[in-house]
């Protein structure tokens, strides 16, 4: 046996990076890997259904090429994930398929909204897969998550360029560039809930503006869904979500307006008057809970990045409101028999009975 083979078998930790060839069949997937693979598969199968209809109704060649790329990417991801599920002998989630989308249904949203939606969803996909990559150890899991980050990045870049070229990209307000760096010398910097407050800083403006844009897109999405949902209960739930997002946008925008900063968004992001649903109630309800969770992620980032007490209080309230709404959506999924159970650890108490 040569020295490298002996080290590889007996002391793999001593082998230089890139030399050790792991036998993946001997490495049990971790809970983190299984969890992220499960949530990724559910999101990607849902995304395929959404994008199939958007692509079918897209006319603008600049927009269609991007949403088609997004559809192709999600389709390849799902195939890779199914191969991985089979490799680790794990049951494949049901997810979403052809029965959850009607590509012949009329357009539910404007074409530019479809592009803006695709861009925002890929922003969150990138964040999700970044977490998944950092929490995975097996090379096959890491490869899927790493590829997903790279392909989402390319879609985001192209979508941003097209929206910008068409004058449809919502951009955060500008501020005057300072002529010097200053230090904080007063603990009043944090402000108070009701008293005097300092001006918003660049980081706070960024979070306020982008969280506002996100909830406005989500409001339009849920408004469209509520317009075509078949179940009255689900229709009411989706409409309630749209109203919640509109109110949240007003709250976030009010902080910017107090500073005389612009809060406008392009009017082209519209919902049509169609009453024929392109998607199943199951998909629309699941999607509503997913994007609510994504919204909480944005609020969470803002909460840890803002310094003014009134902003911290506002983002905290938005997160609590979103959490309650998401819980109600999960309850509806359970009532309809649609909520797939995420793989769990063994219940030892049950085994002891």
Secondary structure as UniProt FT lines:
FT   HELIX           3..10
FT   HELIX           12..14
FT   TURN            17..19
FT   HELIX           24..26
FT   HELIX           31..57
FT   HELIX           61..87
FT   TURN            88..89
FT   HELIX           98..100
FT   TURN            103..104
FT   HELIX           111..134
FT   HELIX           139..165
FT   TURN            166..167
FT   HELIX           187..190
FT   HELIX           202..228
FT   HELIX           232..258
FT   TURN            259..260
FT   TURN            267..268
FT   HELIX           281..305
FT   HELIX           309..335
FT   TURN            336..337
FT   HELIX           348..352
//
